[in-house]
């Protein structure tokens, strides 16, 4: 069998979708005799092959305001790549132009199956907020309905649909697409492990063993509520126990690791905010795991997480998560492994952090978080289910 993944969301700083595809390719290489074709945008047209794994990059323009993400508009090149490799199954990881190339290909190759993985709640997360901001709530509601129709038209054409969480399956059902398979994503439990904790790395950020180091790893944009996480750090001194307050060091430190439109703003903010550190996107997974394991807690402010892969990676490293009670975080963070609070309320999040510190609960909840991930999330389990679905089709 030849499996093809089509997506825009795969580049040098991509998050969950790239992690998912890379893990899938390793699984196909190690556990099957299948071939895999990845079609993604790039700065230039290019083709590479490593054994049974092939990658076709199609020259595409950078999306304004979203560099380095690119949008494939040369659908003819996508079709050419599909015709040459003749996949038996195509999985869609993005919306817009790519799905229609897959459907056109299937029309002329009826044995091919198309699976739609609904990674993002397009109507609620992207369309409605943006249109409402510029044109008002009424226009935002109208745009939301149009986007929901588009989602229904697109995923209704797929032979099967997949979501990574029950919450997103419900969102998809609300658009009129029913019967989606719910398959959780996973994490590399050897790479993301508490044993990677580093005292030297903590000291690099000015934090001793008895200090408080918080972390966020992901994209720097408004959707992720990164500005709010900075406000959490600013509110913490008013809520932490007195033993964490001293004249010699910040009561808490926060490391923001990533890249995105707000990067320069955050770097400027770090110059005037004690304890705030902004570091580049960590491409190497072992280095990312080292950063996570060296912290004491993970902050998650995005109310629209569709799965929360970065959250699961942090939990695998033994971190409790302090987040918001919305989206997939409700599923990822039960009370025993962290704390959730209201959306867009930095003071409430700061209080939750301080409460865990006061109760001495950070380490215990982090250990429970690791146990939870070991029990529920592994890439082998994920792709056992994914490949079983492929075979059924």
C-alpha positions as CSV (number, residue, x, y, z in Angstrom):
1,X,0.0,0.0,0.0
2,X,1.1,3.6,-0.7
3,X,-0.1,6.2,1.7
4,X,0.0,9.9,0.9
5,X,-0.2,12.8,3.4
6,X,-1.2,16.2,2.0
7,X,-0.7,19.2,4.3
8,X,0.5,22.9,4.4
9,X,1.4,22.6,8.1
10,X,4.8,21.0,7.7
11,X,7.9,23.1,7.9
12,X,11.0,23.6,10.1
13,X,9.0,25.2,13.0
14,X,5.7,23.2,12.6
15,X,4.1,21.8,15.7
16,X,1.7,19.0,16.2
17,X,0.9,18.1,12.6
18,X,4.6,17.7,11.7
19,X,5.2,15.6,14.8
20,X,2.2,13.4,13.9
21,X,3.4,12.9,10.3
22,X,7.0,12.2,11.3
23,X,5.8,9.6,13.8
24,X,3.6,8.0,11.2
25,X,6.4,7.7,8.7
26,X,8.6,6.0,11.4
27,X,5.8,3.6,12.2
28,X,5.3,2.8,8.5
29,X,9.0,2.2,8.1
30,X,9.4,0.0,11.1
31,X,6.0,-1.8,11.3
32,X,4.8,-2.3,7.7
33,X,6.0,-2.9,4.2
34,X,4.0,0.1,2.9
35,X,5.3,3.2,1.1
36,X,4.7,6.8,2.1
37,X,4.5,10.0,0.1
38,X,4.5,13.4,1.8
39,X,3.4,16.4,-0.4
40,X,4.1,19.7,1.3
41,X,4.9,23.3,0.2
42,X,8.5,24.6,0.0
43,X,10.7,27.4,-1.2
44,X,11.5,25.5,-4.3
45,X,10.2,22.4,-6.1
46,X,12.1,19.4,-4.8
47,X,11.9,15.6,-4.4
48,X,13.7,13.3,-2.0
49,X,13.5,9.7,-1.1
50,X,14.7,7.7,1.9
51,X,13.9,4.0,1.3
52,X,10.1,3.7,1.2
53,X,9.6,7.3,2.4
54,X,9.3,9.9,-0.3
55,X,8.8,13.7,0.0
56,X,7.6,16.1,-2.7
57,X,8.0,19.8,-2.1
58,X,6.0,22.2,-4.3
59,X,7.2,25.8,-4.7
60,X,4.7,27.9,-2.8
61,X,4.4,31.5,-1.6
62,X,4.7,32.3,2.1
63,X,1.4,33.1,3.8
64,X,1.4,36.9,4.7
65,X,1.8,37.3,8.5
66,X,2.3,33.5,9.0
67,X,5.9,32.9,7.9
68,X,7.3,30.3,7.4
69,X,4.0,28.7,6.5
70,X,3.3,28.5,2.8
71,X,0.1,27.9,0.7
72,X,0.2,25.5,-2.2
73,X,-1.8,27.0,-5.1
74,X,-0.3,24.9,-8.0
75,X,-2.8,22.1,-7.7
76,X,-1.6,20.8,-11.1
77,X,1.7,20.0,-9.5
78,X,0.0,18.1,-6.7
79,X,-2.0,16.1,-9.2
80,X,1.2,15.3,-11.2
81,X,2.8,14.0,-8.0
82,X,-0.2,11.9,-7.2
83,X,-0.4,10.4,-10.7
84,X,3.2,9.5,-10.6
85,X,3.2,7.7,-7.2
86,X,-0.4,6.4,-7.5
87,X,-1.3,6.3,-3.7
88,X,-3.9,3.8,-2.5
89,X,-4.9,6.2,0.3
90,X,-4.6,9.9,0.8
91,X,-4.9,11.6,4.2
92,X,-5.8,15.3,4.3
93,X,-4.1,17.3,7.0
94,X,-5.2,20.8,5.7
95,X,-8.1,22.6,4.2
96,X,-8.3,25.0,1.3
97,X,-6.9,23.8,-2.1
98,X,-5.2,20.5,-1.3
99,X,-8.4,18.4,-0.6
100,X,-9.9,19.2,-4.0
101,X,-6.8,17.9,-5.7
102,X,-7.2,14.6,-3.7
103,X,-10.9,14.4,-4.7
104,X,-10.1,15.1,-8.3
105,X,-7.5,12.3,-8.3
106,X,-9.9,9.9,-6.6
107,X,-12.5,10.6,-9.3
108,X,-10.1,9.2,-11.9
109,X,-8.7,6.5,-9.6
110,X,-11.8,5.1,-7.8
111,X,-9.9,2.6,-5.8
112,X,-8.1,5.4,-3.9
113,X,-9.5,6.3,-0.5
114,X,-9.5,9.7,1.1
115,X,-9.3,10.2,4.8
116,X,-9.8,13.6,6.4
117,X,-8.1,14.3,9.7
118,X,-9.8,17.3,11.2
119,X,-7.0,18.9,13.1
120,X,-8.4,22.4,13.5
121,X,-11.9,23.8,14.3
122,X,-11.8,26.3,11.4
123,X,-15.2,28.0,11.9
124,X,-14.8,28.7,15.6
125,X,-11.1,29.3,15.9
126,X,-10.1,31.2,12.8
127,X,-13.1,32.4,10.8
128,X,-15.6,33.7,13.4
129,X,-13.0,35.6,15.6
130,X,-11.3,37.3,12.7
131,X,-14.4,38.4,10.9
132,X,-16.1,39.5,14.1
133,X,-13.1,41.6,15.0
134,X,-13.1,43.5,11.7
135,X,-16.8,43.5,10.7
136,X,-18.7,42.9,13.9
137,X,-20.5,40.0,15.5
138,X,-23.3,39.7,12.9
139,X,-20.8,39.3,10.1
140,X,-18.8,36.9,12.3
141,X,-21.8,34.7,12.8
142,X,-22.6,34.7,9.1
143,X,-19.0,33.8,8.2
144,X,-19.0,31.0,10.9
145,X,-22.1,29.5,9.1
146,X,-20.4,29.7,5.7
147,X,-17.2,28.1,7.1
148,X,-19.3,25.3,8.7
149,X,-20.9,24.6,5.3
150,X,-17.5,24.4,3.7
151,X,-16.2,22.0,6.4
152,X,-19.3,19.8,5.8
153,X,-18.9,19.9,2.0
154,X,-15.2,19.0,2.3
155,X,-15.2,16.3,5.0
156,X,-18.5,14.9,3.7
157,X,-16.7,13.9,0.6
158,X,-14.1,11.8,2.6
159,X,-14.3,8.1,2.9
160,X,-13.6,8.4,6.6
161,X,-12.9,11.3,9.0
162,X,-10.7,11.3,12.1
163,X,-10.4,13.6,15.1
164,X,-7.9,13.5,17.9
165,X,-10.4,14.3,20.7
166,X,-14.1,13.8,21.5
167,X,-14.5,17.6,21.8
168,X,-13.4,18.1,18.2
169,X,-15.5,15.2,17.1
170,X,-18.5,17.0,18.6
171,X,-17.5,20.2,16.8
172,X,-17.3,18.4,13.5
173,X,-20.7,16.7,14.1
174,X,-22.1,20.2,14.7
175,X,-21.2,21.1,11.1
176,X,-23.1,18.0,9.9
177,X,-20.2,15.5,9.5
178,X,-21.0,12.5,11.7
179,X,-19.3,9.2,12.5
180,X,-15.8,10.5,12.8
181,X,-13.2,8.1,14.3
182,X,-11.7,9.5,17.5
183,X,-8.0,8.5,17.6
184,X,-5.7,10.2,20.2
185,X,-2.3,11.4,19.2
186,X,0.7,10.1,21.0
187,X,4.2,10.9,22.4
188,X,7.6,9.3,22.3
189,X,7.8,8.1,25.9
190,X,11.6,7.5,25.7
191,X,12.4,11.0,24.4
192,X,10.0,12.9,26.6
193,X,11.0,11.6,30.1
194,X,11.5,13.2,33.5
195,X,15.1,11.8,33.6
196,X,16.1,14.6,31.2
197,X,15.8,17.2,33.9
198,X,19.0,19.4,34.1
199,X,20.1,21.5,37.0
200,X,22.6,23.2,34.7
201,X,19.7,24.3,32.3
202,X,17.7,25.6,35.2
203,X,20.7,27.7,36.3
204,X,21.0,29.1,32.8
205,X,17.7,30.8,33.5
206,X,18.8,31.8,37.0
207,X,16.7,29.2,38.8
208,X,18.0,27.0,41.6
209,X,16.6,23.6,42.6
210,X,14.2,25.3,45.0
211,X,13.1,28.0,42.6
212,X,10.0,28.0,40.4
213,X,10.5,27.6,36.6
214,X,7.5,27.6,34.3
215,X,7.5,26.9,30.6
216,X,5.5,27.2,27.4
217,X,6.6,25.7,24.1
218,X,4.7,26.4,20.9
219,X,3.7,29.1,18.4
220,X,3.9,32.7,19.5
221,X,0.5,34.1,18.3
222,X,-2.7,35.4,19.7
223,X,-4.5,32.1,19.4
224,X,-2.1,30.5,21.9
225,X,-2.7,33.4,24.4
226,X,1.0,33.9,24.8
227,X,0.6,37.5,26.0
228,X,-1.6,36.2,28.8
229,X,1.1,33.8,30.0
230,X,3.4,36.8,30.5
231,X,0.6,38.4,32.6
232,X,0.5,35.3,34.7
233,X,4.2,35.7,35.5
234,X,3.5,39.3,36.4
235,X,0.6,38.4,38.7
236,X,2.5,35.6,40.5
237,X,4.4,37.7,43.1
238,X,1.0,38.7,44.7
239,X,0.0,35.1,45.2
240,X,3.1,33.0,45.9
241,X,4.1,31.9,49.5
242,X,6.5,34.3,51.2
243,X,9.4,31.9,51.0
244,X,9.4,32.3,47.2
245,X,9.7,36.1,47.6
246,X,13.2,37.5,48.0
247,X,15.2,40.6,47.0
248,X,17.8,38.6,45.2
249,X,15.9,36.8,42.4
250,X,12.5,36.8,40.7
251,X,9.9,34.8,42.6
252,X,9.2,32.8,39.4
253,X,10.7,32.4,35.9
254,X,8.9,31.7,32.7
255,X,10.5,30.3,29.5
256,X,8.7,30.8,26.3
257,X,10.1,28.6,23.6
258,X,8.9,29.0,20.0
259,X,8.5,31.2,17.0
260,X,5.7,33.3,15.5
261,X,4.2,36.7,14.8
262,X,4.6,37.9,18.4
263,X,8.2,36.9,18.8
264,X,9.8,40.4,18.6
265,X,7.1,41.8,20.9
266,X,7.9,39.1,23.5
267,X,11.6,39.6,23.2
268,X,11.1,43.3,23.9
269,X,8.9,42.5,26.8
270,X,11.5,40.1,28.3
271,X,14.0,43.0,28.5
272,X,11.8,44.7,31.1
273,X,10.1,41.7,32.8
274,X,12.2,39.9,35.6
275,X,12.1,36.2,35.1
276,X,10.8,36.2,31.5
277,X,13.0,34.3,29.0
278,X,12.2,34.0,25.3
279,X,14.2,31.3,23.4
280,X,14.0,30.1,19.8
281,X,11.9,27.2,18.6
282,X,13.5,24.0,19.8
283,X,13.7,21.7,16.7
284,X,15.6,18.9,18.4
285,X,13.1,16.8,20.3
286,X,15.6,15.7,22.9
287,X,16.5,19.3,23.6
288,X,12.9,20.2,23.9
289,X,12.4,17.3,26.3
290,X,15.3,18.5,28.3
291,X,13.8,22.0,28.6
292,X,10.4,20.6,29.6
293,X,11.8,18.2,32.2
294,X,13.9,20.9,33.7
295,X,10.8,23.0,34.5
296,X,8.4,22.7,37.4
297,X,5.1,23.4,35.5
298,X,3.7,24.0,32.1
299,X,1.3,26.9,31.2
300,X,-1.4,26.4,28.6
301,X,-3.7,29.3,27.8
302,X,-5.3,28.3,24.4
303,X,-9.0,27.6,24.9
304,X,-9.3,26.1,21.4
305,X,-6.7,23.2,21.6
306,X,-7.9,20.3,19.5
307,X,-5.7,17.8,21.2
308,X,-2.9,19.5,23.0
309,X,0.2,17.6,21.9
310,X,2.6,20.0,23.5
311,X,0.7,19.5,26.8
312,X,1.0,15.7,26.5
313,X,4.8,16.1,25.8
314,X,5.1,18.2,29.0
315,X,3.1,15.7,31.0
316,X,5.4,12.9,29.7
317,X,8.3,14.9,31.1
318,X,6.6,14.9,34.5
319,X,5.1,18.4,34.5
320,X,1.8,19.4,36.0
321,X,-0.2,21.6,33.6
322,X,-1.9,24.8,34.6
323,X,-4.3,25.8,31.9
324,X,-7.9,26.9,31.0
325,X,-11.0,24.8,31.3
326,X,-11.9,24.8,27.6
327,X,-11.3,22.7,24.5
328,X,-9.1,19.6,24.7
329,X,-7.5,20.8,27.9
330,X,-10.5,19.6,29.8
331,X,-9.7,16.1,28.5
332,X,-5.9,16.4,28.9
333,X,-5.7,17.9,32.4
334,X,-7.9,16.1,35.0
335,X,-7.5,17.7,38.5
336,X,-5.1,15.0,39.7
337,X,-2.4,16.1,37.2
338,X,-2.8,19.9,37.1
339,X,-5.2,22.7,37.5
340,X,-7.7,24.5,35.1
341,X,-9.3,27.9,35.4
342,X,-11.4,30.4,33.5
343,X,-10.4,31.5,29.9
344,X,-8.4,34.7,29.5
345,X,-8.0,35.3,33.2
346,X,-4.2,35.6,34.0
347,X,-4.8,36.3,37.7
348,X,-6.8,33.1,38.1
349,X,-4.1,31.1,36.4
350,X,-1.5,32.7,38.7
351,X,-3.6,31.7,41.7
352,X,-3.7,28.1,40.4
353,X,0.1,28.1,40.1
354,X,0.5,29.5,43.5
355,X,-2.0,27.0,45.0
356,X,0.0,24.1,43.7
357,X,3.2,25.6,45.0
358,X,1.6,26.3,48.4
359,X,0.3,22.7,48.7
360,X,3.6,21.3,47.6
361,X,1.7,19.5,44.9
362,X,3.8,20.3,41.8
363,X,6.0,17.1,41.9
364,X,3.2,14.8,42.9
365,X,0.9,16.0,40.1
366,X,3.7,15.8,37.7
367,X,4.4,12.2,38.6
368,X,0.7,11.4,38.1
369,X,0.8,13.2,34.7
370,X,3.6,11.0,33.6
371,X,1.7,7.9,34.7
372,X,-1.4,9.1,32.8
373,X,0.5,9.6,29.6
374,X,2.2,6.2,29.9
375,X,-1.2,4.6,30.3
376,X,-3.1,6.5,27.5
377,X,-0.8,8.0,24.9
378,X,1.8,6.3,22.7
379,X,2.5,6.6,19.0
380,X,2.4,2.8,18.6
381,X,-1.2,2.8,20.0
382,X,-2.1,5.7,17.7
383,X,-0.9,4.2,14.5
384,X,-2.1,0.7,15.3
385,X,-5.5,2.3,15.2
386,X,-4.8,4.5,12.2
387,X,-3.4,1.7,10.0
388,X,-6.3,-0.6,11.1
389,X,-8.7,2.1,9.7
390,X,-6.7,2.3,6.5
391,X,-7.0,-1.4,6.0
392,X,-10.7,-1.4,6.6
393,X,-11.2,1.1,3.9
